[in-house]
Amino acid sequence: MSDGEYDELVRILEPFRNLRIDTGPVELTEEYLRMIDEVESAPENQSGGDKTWVWQADRQYRDYFDRLEG
C-alpha cells in the first residue's frame, strides 16, 4: 500500500473513528453450550493429552508467511 493509498484510507475511515456500537450482552444458546462441552470432553483436549500438533501447526503457519514476505 502506498502512502497516498494509506492516507486516502485514513480519510475515508475518519468519520467512523469514534463510532460506538452497542452490542449488548452475548447470549449463548443451549446448542452452543452443548457443543463446547462436546469439544472439551474429547480425549485430545484432556489434561495430559498430546498437543504437539498445536506447535507443528503454528510452525507451518509462520513458515508459510515467512516465505510470502521473503
SULMO-V992685 format. One record per backbone hydrogen bond with DSSP energy under -0.5 kcal/mol. CO is the residue of the C=O (numbers start at 1). NH is the residue of the N-H. If there is no record, write none. Layout:
co/nh
CO/NH
CO/NH
This chain:
co/nh
2/6
3/7
4/8
5/9
6/10
7/11
8/12
9/13
10/14
13/16
14/17
16/19
20/22
21/23
25/27
26/28
27/29
29/33
30/34
31/35
32/36
33/37
34/38
35/39
36/40
37/41
38/42
39/42
42/45
43/46
46/49
49/51
51/54
51/55
52/56
53/57
54/58
55/59
56/60
57/61
58/62
59/63
60/64
61/65
62/66
63/67
64/68
65/69
66/70
